[in-house]
């Protein structure tokens, strides 16, 4: 029987601090905001497009600085 | 500091020699030479880079910050002495609830979508043909690149002549192919045709640019990959889908990014060809912006509109750069 050194379990970062999924969410928001800005169907979508775009862009800028 | 000692040694050797270089070094005034010698590499780098940074701040960053500031005020450029008052988010709210500006955004989207699609398809096809290296391919590359080298003002003016229903060459060519009388349709005066007239001109002018970038991508694919594919008996079709297209994709994406950003700002060609008309059929976002700023003199609102466009293009460019990096990593 060989003695094994116990490996300390790596603590997972909370979801909102993980780069991959948060970058995907930001990308989704930017894409959605972009579509809302240029769609020809509903004025309300156009009205809220800037907020969506801005939120996505800000999240993207922040989370792209997180480590991989 | 060994580095300095080395330099001193080299200098002393140069001084003692009677070469031309030594004479030039001796001719340099001692105070200047010692001052320059005293600057570290880091300071020297800053010295060289500072003019560029100052220019960038003055030309790009300052106007951007100023426009952000103006977008929250009631400033009007035709009344520079009137007191400037903060209006909060009211300019943004008005721009984002204005059906005319919404319409301009849709026109821009239509224009950007079709120009990019056509330019990418035709540009890549031309690059693929030119890459075959047939007899006279260098001459044809130059001929294809000519439209890109012309000024947009010149292009806009001569396409106006080409689109003339009475004497225009374009109408006669269409008439020759389809049999429709040349004076029976007006490319720039018709509500249905005028957006396409601008798309045709932009595609004609900027397809060579896309072609050039795609050609760089195609030329960067090493021949041995194709040779290996041929050894494996891969068909031309298979080689295209498995080698050519994936390896040229980052270049195609780069071309799309450059053209996309440029076309969102399209102003000169539309102004010269239709001026936004007939009615407001070809009124793209930049023309609406110019009208808000310099015809209605609502500078604050125009600034808000400009910031909205900036955020849209900036956000899209972020996604695009991320996608480009993923493609490169494959």
HADDOCK unambig.tbl for C-alpha pairs under 7 A between the chains (distance, minus, plus):
assign (segid A and resid 27 and name CA) (segid B and resid 319 and name CA) 6.00 0.50 0.50
assign (segid A and resid 30 and name CA) (segid B and resid 315 and name CA) 5.99 0.50 0.50
assign (segid A and resid 30 and name CA) (segid B and resid 316 and name CA) 6.87 0.50 0.50
assign (segid A and resid 34 and name CA) (segid B and resid 312 and name CA) 6.34 0.50 0.50
assign (segid A and resid 38 and name CA) (segid B and resid 105 and name CA) 5.65 0.50 0.50
assign (segid A and resid 38 and name CA) (segid B and resid 106 and name CA) 5.32 0.50 0.50
assign (segid A and resid 38 and name CA) (segid B and resid 109 and name CA) 6.07 0.50 0.50
assign (segid A and resid 39 and name CA) (segid B and resid 106 and name CA) 6.66 0.50 0.50
assign (segid A and resid 40 and name CA) (segid B and resid 106 and name CA) 6.29 0.50 0.50
assign (segid A and resid 46 and name CA) (segid B and resid 96 and name CA) 6.55 0.50 0.50
assign (segid A and resid 47 and name CA) (segid B and resid 96 and name CA) 4.68 0.50 0.50
assign (segid A and resid 47 and name CA) (segid B and resid 97 and name CA) 5.84 0.50 0.50
assign (segid A and resid 50 and name CA) (segid B and resid 308 and name CA) 6.64 0.50 0.50
assign (segid A and resid 53 and name CA) (segid B and resid 312 and name CA) 6.71 0.50 0.50
assign (segid A and resid 53 and name CA) (segid B and resid 315 and name CA) 6.85 0.50 0.50
assign (segid A and resid 54 and name CA) (segid B and resid 311 and name CA) 6.83 0.50 0.50
assign (segid A and resid 57 and name CA) (segid B and resid 315 and name CA) 5.39 0.50 0.50
